[in-house]
Amino acid sequence: MVVMEKEEREAEHPAPPFEPQKVTEPEPQEEAMIEVNDLDFCYGSNQTLYDINLQIPSRAVTAFIGPSGCGKTTLLRCFNRMNDLIDGAHISAGKIELAGHDINAPDVDVVDLRRRVGMVFQKSNPFPKSIYENVAYGLRVLGATKRSRINEAVEKSLRAAALWDEVKDRLDTSAYGLSGGQQQRLCIARALAVEPEVVLMDEPCSALDPIATAKVEELIYQLRENFTIVIVTHNMQQAGRCSNYTAFFYLGRLIEFGSTSKIFSNPSERKTEDYITGRFG
């Protein structure tokens, strides 16, 4: 009876979202990992981004916030040229540099760029393969054939995604047998396996329950020690918990960028304050 009452109480009061004990701002970087200069972007004749100037520091989490349709995801997809796959989508002015190099230069290898800049989508999208082969897929595409190297990379990536202990005894089973939160962490492991410099995350928790969301947020908090992470989110609390820096967008323009603590406690722009306090959105 006591056990049943305890289980009922836990069901009524699920675990709270992840809340890090202390968010320390990273030391200033000599060079930004990603630098956006005077960027305009269009879908055909429809301009969606206007004069974006932004420097994203390395080994930190930068959150993009703003109402739907403000250009957050469009800019995120510019960083690994995913927008190239959309007919008529193009940068009409300005440029984006990754570690000092123009990512849209004619000599850039797009496949290599997408290895260096991985992406995790809004909805988890594991391949119809085993857990092991999901993580190994990118390595095989890049030409890895040595089994020992692939084994090592798979384990390392699953550990980095905080998933190894949960799946180590069933690596050969279908990835579709995992829960939603586990599938999203598997997708993160798949992105990490090819050793990217930057990881882009487009609302990675929007389809997850609170407990799975907490696990992914905790993972993001840990990964920033080794990766540059850019996350699009509509969840203000999530941006506050996970990120070092926050950029607020509105109607295709960057309104304000700064440390997350400043943006949320003392924004410089009235529009930023209105959005964060819920006056519009």
DABELZI-V398404 format. One record per residue. N is the residue number from 1. RES is the residue in one small letter. PSI is psi in whole degrees, 0 to 359 (* if undefined). OMEGA is omega in degrees with one decimal (NA if undefined). NEAR is the number of other ideal C-beta (glycine too) atoms within 10 Angstrom. Layout:
n->(N | N)
res->(RES | RES)
psi->(PSI | PSI)
omega->(OMEGA | OMEGA)
near->(NEAR | NEAR)
This chain:
n->(1 | 2 | 3 | 4 | 5 | 6 | 7 | 8 | 9 | 10 | 11 | 12 | 13 | 14 | 15 | 16 | 17 | 18 | 19 | 20 | 21 | 22 | 23 | 24 | 25 | 26 | 27 | 28 | 29 | 30 | 31 | 32 | 33 | 34 | 35 | 36 | 37 | 38 | 39 | 40 | 41 | 42 | 43 | 44 | 45 | 46 | 47 | 48 | 49 | 50 | 51 | 52 | 53 | 54 | 55 | 56 | 57 | 58 | 59 | 60 | 61 | 62 | 63 | 64 | 65 | 66 | 67 | 68 | 69 | 70 | 71 | 72 | 73 | 74 | 75 | 76 | 77 | 78 | 79 | 80 | 81 | 82 | 83 | 84 | 85 | 86 | 87 | 88 | 89 | 90 | 91 | 92 | 93 | 94 | 95 | 96 | 97 | 98 | 99 | 100 | 101 | 102 | 103 | 104 | 105 | 106 | 107 | 108 | 109 | 110 | 111 | 112 | 113 | 114 | 115 | 116 | 117 | 118 | 119 | 120 | 121 | 122 | 123 | 124 | 125 | 126 | 127 | 128 | 129 | 130 | 131 | 132 | 133 | 134 | 135 | 136 | 137 | 138 | 139 | 140 | 141 | 142 | 143 | 144 | 145 | 146 | 147 | 148 | 149 | 150 | 151 | 152 | 153 | 154 | 155 | 156 | 157 | 158 | 159 | 160 | 161 | 162 | 163 | 164 | 165 | 166 | 167 | 168 | 169 | 170 | 171 | 172 | 173 | 174 | 175 | 176 | 177 | 178 | 179 | 180 | 181 | 182 | 183 | 184 | 185 | 186 | 187 | 188 | 189 | 190 | 191 | 192 | 193 | 194 | 195 | 196 | 197 | 198 | 199 | 200 | 201 | 202 | 203 | 204 | 205 | 206 | 207 | 208 | 209 | 210 | 211 | 212 | 213 | 214 | 215 | 216 | 217 | 218 | 219 | 220 | 221 | 222 | 223 | 224 | 225 | 226 | 227 | 228 | 229 | 230 | 231 | 232 | 233 | 234 | 235 | 236 | 237 | 238 | 239 | 240 | 241 | 242 | 243 | 244 | 245 | 246 | 247 | 248 | 249 | 250 | 251 | 252 | 253 | 254 | 255 | 256 | 257 | 258 | 259 | 260 | 261 | 262 | 263 | 264 | 265 | 266 | 267 | 268 | 269 | 270 | 271 | 272 | 273 | 274 | 275 | 276 | 277 | 278 | 279 | 280 | 281)
res->(m | v | v | m | e | k | e | e | r | e | a | e | h | p | a | p | p | f | e | p | q | k | v | t | e | p | e | p | q | e | e | a | m | i | e | v | n | d | l | d | f | c | y | g | s | n | q | t | l | y | d | i | n | l | q | i | p | s | r | a | v | t | a | f | i | g | p | s | g | c | g | k | t | t | l | l | r | c | f | n | r | m | n | d | l | i | d | g | a | h | i | s | a | g | k | i | e | l | a | g | h | d | i | n | a | p | d | v | d | v | v | d | l | r | r | r | v | g | m | v | f | q | k | s | n | p | f | p | k | s | i | y | e | n | v | a | y | g | l | r | v | l | g | a | t | k | r | s | r | i | n | e | a | v | e | k | s | l | r | a | a | a | l | w | d | e | v | k | d | r | l | d | t | s | a | y | g | l | s | g | g | q | q | q | r | l | c | i | a | r | a | l | a | v | e | p | e | v | v | l | m | d | e | p | c | s | a | l | d | p | i | a | t | a | k | v | e | e | l | i | y | q | l | r | e | n | f | t | i | v | i | v | t | h | n | m | q | q | a | g | r | c | s | n | y | t | a | f | f | y | l | g | r | l | i | e | f | g | s | t | s | k | i | f | s | n | p | s | e | r | k | t | e | d | y | i | t | g | r | f | g)
psi->(317 | 318 | 317 | 319 | 321 | 316 | 322 | 319 | 319 | 325 | 324 | 333 | 81 | 165 | 139 | 158 | 157 | 131 | 102 | 147 | 322 | 130 | 114 | 131 | 139 | 157 | 147 | 140 | 144 | 322 | 144 | 148 | 316 | 132 | 124 | 127 | 117 | 46 | 128 | 142 | 142 | 147 | 101 | 237 | 1 | 110 | 132 | 339 | 139 | 116 | 54 | 125 | 122 | 137 | 120 | 116 | 153 | 155 | 53 | 165 | 125 | 126 | 136 | 122 | 163 | 164 | 162 | 139 | 10 | 354 | 5 | 306 | 324 | 314 | 318 | 316 | 343 | 332 | 336 | 20 | 32 | 334 | 346 | 337 | 355 | 123 | 131 | 349 | 132 | 155 | 121 | 344 | 155 | 187 | 165 | 130 | 137 | 116 | 39 | 1 | 134 | 118 | 349 | 12 | 150 | 332 | 4 | 131 | 110 | 324 | 317 | 323 | 317 | 343 | 319 | 332 | 91 | 166 | 139 | 126 | 172 | 315 | 131 | 136 | 63 | 150 | 157 | 62 | 179 | 165 | 315 | 311 | 333 | 314 | 324 | 347 | 309 | 323 | 319 | 321 | 324 | 0 | 6 | 132 | 340 | 119 | 319 | 322 | 318 | 317 | 315 | 317 | 322 | 312 | 316 | 317 | 319 | 324 | 317 | 330 | 11 | 40 | 345 | 311 | 335 | 339 | 359 | 337 | 4 | 41 | 335 | 2 | 163 | 140 | 339 | 348 | 355 | 157 | 170 | 315 | 321 | 322 | 321 | 320 | 329 | 319 | 324 | 317 | 319 | 320 | 323 | 337 | 330 | 12 | 62 | 165 | 330 | 141 | 121 | 137 | 117 | 97 | 59 | 347 | 4 | 335 | 12 | 156 | 168 | 322 | 316 | 322 | 317 | 321 | 318 | 320 | 318 | 322 | 314 | 317 | 322 | 323 | 337 | 348 | 335 | 349 | 155 | 124 | 133 | 124 | 133 | 130 | 146 | 356 | 107 | 319 | 322 | 316 | 319 | 324 | 322 | 331 | 154 | 325 | 151 | 136 | 127 | 126 | 148 | 124 | 45 | 6 | 147 | 114 | 318 | 143 | 136 | 187 | 145 | 320 | 321 | 316 | 321 | 337 | 329 | 64 | 151 | 334 | 141 | 320 | 320 | 313 | 318 | 320 | 314 | 325 | 1 | 16 | 335 | 169 | *)
omega->(179.5 | -179.7 | 179.4 | 178.8 | 179.5 | -180.0 | 178.7 | 178.6 | -179.2 | 178.5 | -179.8 | -176.8 | -178.3 | -178.4 | -179.5 | 177.4 | 177.9 | 177.3 | -180.0 | -178.3 | -176.8 | 176.5 | 178.8 | 178.7 | 179.6 | 176.0 | 179.2 | -179.4 | 176.3 | 178.5 | 176.7 | 174.5 | 176.8 | 178.9 | 179.8 | -176.1 | 172.0 | -171.9 | 168.0 | -179.6 | -177.9 | 164.5 | -172.2 | 178.3 | -177.4 | -179.6 | -176.6 | 175.6 | -175.0 | 168.4 | -179.2 | 173.6 | -171.2 | 174.9 | -178.1 | -176.1 | 178.2 | 177.1 | 176.0 | 177.0 | 175.6 | -179.8 | 171.9 | 178.2 | 179.6 | -178.6 | 178.3 | 177.5 | -176.1 | 176.0 | -177.0 | -177.1 | 176.8 | 179.3 | 179.0 | -177.9 | 174.0 | -172.3 | 173.5 | 173.2 | 174.9 | 178.9 | 176.4 | -176.5 | -178.8 | -179.5 | 175.9 | 179.9 | -177.8 | 171.3 | -177.0 | 177.7 | 177.1 | -178.6 | 176.7 | 178.9 | 173.8 | -176.7 | 174.9 | -177.4 | -179.2 | -175.8 | 179.3 | 176.9 | -176.3 | -175.1 | -177.8 | 174.6 | -174.8 | 178.9 | 178.4 | 177.3 | -178.5 | 169.7 | -178.6 | -179.2 | -178.6 | -177.9 | 174.3 | -171.2 | -176.6 | 178.7 | -179.9 | -175.7 | 176.7 | 177.7 | 177.4 | -178.1 | 176.7 | 175.9 | -179.8 | -175.6 | 174.7 | -178.2 | -176.9 | -170.9 | -177.8 | 178.6 | 179.4 | 178.1 | 179.8 | 173.9 | 179.3 | -179.8 | -177.1 | -174.3 | -177.3 | 179.5 | 179.5 | 178.1 | -178.8 | -178.7 | 179.2 | 179.9 | -179.8 | -177.8 | 178.5 | 175.2 | 179.7 | 178.8 | 178.4 | -176.4 | -172.9 | -176.5 | -178.1 | -173.2 | -172.2 | -179.2 | -179.9 | -178.1 | -177.4 | 178.9 | -176.2 | 176.8 | 179.9 | 177.9 | 179.0 | 174.9 | -179.7 | 179.3 | 177.8 | 178.0 | 179.1 | 176.6 | 174.5 | 177.5 | 175.9 | 177.6 | 178.9 | 178.2 | -177.6 | -173.2 | -178.1 | 174.9 | 178.5 | 173.3 | -176.9 | 174.1 | 178.0 | -179.8 | -178.2 | -177.9 | -171.8 | -176.7 | -171.6 | -178.2 | -174.4 | 175.7 | -175.2 | -178.3 | 177.4 | 177.5 | 179.9 | -180.0 | 179.3 | 177.9 | 178.1 | 177.7 | 177.9 | 179.7 | -178.9 | -174.9 | -176.4 | 175.9 | -175.4 | -175.9 | 167.9 | -175.2 | 174.4 | -175.0 | 171.2 | -180.0 | 171.3 | -175.9 | -177.2 | -179.7 | 179.1 | 177.5 | 179.5 | -178.6 | -166.9 | -165.1 | 171.5 | -177.7 | 180.0 | 175.0 | 179.6 | -179.7 | 176.8 | 178.6 | 174.8 | -179.9 | 173.2 | -176.8 | -177.0 | 176.8 | 178.2 | 178.1 | -177.7 | -179.6 | 179.7 | -177.8 | -175.2 | -177.4 | -176.0 | -178.6 | -178.9 | -175.1 | -179.5 | -180.0 | 178.9 | 180.0 | -179.7 | -179.3 | -177.0 | 179.9 | 174.4 | 179.9 | 171.5 | -179.3 | NA)
near->(5 | 6 | 7 | 8 | 9 | 10 | 10 | 10 | 9 | 10 | 8 | 7 | 8 | 11 | 10 | 9 | 16 | 19 | 12 | 12 | 4 | 4 | 15 | 7 | 13 | 15 | 9 | 6 | 14 | 7 | 11 | 17 | 23 | 23 | 17 | 21 | 15 | 11 | 20 | 16 | 23 | 16 | 14 | 10 | 7 | 9 | 14 | 16 | 24 | 15 | 13 | 24 | 12 | 19 | 16 | 23 | 20 | 17 | 17 | 22 | 27 | 23 | 27 | 29 | 29 | 24 | 14 | 8 | 13 | 23 | 22 | 26 | 18 | 22 | 25 | 20 | 20 | 24 | 22 | 21 | 17 | 20 | 19 | 13 | 8 | 12 | 8 | 10 | 18 | 14 | 17 | 11 | 15 | 16 | 14 | 20 | 18 | 21 | 15 | 9 | 11 | 14 | 20 | 16 | 9 | 5 | 6 | 14 | 9 | 13 | 9 | 10 | 17 | 18 | 18 | 16 | 23 | 23 | 19 | 24 | 15 | 15 | 14 | 22 | 14 | 21 | 14 | 9 | 14 | 17 | 28 | 19 | 18 | 25 | 31 | 22 | 16 | 21 | 20 | 11 | 11 | 13 | 6 | 15 | 8 | 9 | 9 | 7 | 11 | 18 | 13 | 11 | 20 | 22 | 16 | 16 | 24 | 27 | 14 | 19 | 26 | 18 | 24 | 16 | 9 | 15 | 21 | 12 | 8 | 13 | 18 | 9 | 13 | 15 | 23 | 11 | 13 | 21 | 14 | 13 | 20 | 21 | 23 | 30 | 26 | 25 | 25 | 26 | 27 | 27 | 26 | 24 | 25 | 19 | 17 | 19 | 17 | 22 | 23 | 26 | 28 | 20 | 20 | 27 | 24 | 14 | 15 | 20 | 12 | 12 | 14 | 19 | 20 | 20 | 20 | 23 | 24 | 17 | 20 | 25 | 18 | 14 | 21 | 19 | 9 | 13 | 22 | 25 | 23 | 26 | 27 | 24 | 24 | 14 | 18 | 17 | 12 | 23 | 25 | 20 | 21 | 27 | 28 | 19 | 24 | 27 | 25 | 26 | 25 | 21 | 13 | 20 | 15 | 22 | 18 | 19 | 20 | 16 | 16 | 22 | 15 | 14 | 25 | 20 | 10 | 9 | 20 | 12 | 13 | 10 | 17 | 21 | 16 | 14 | 23 | 19 | 12 | 8 | 10 | 9 | 15)
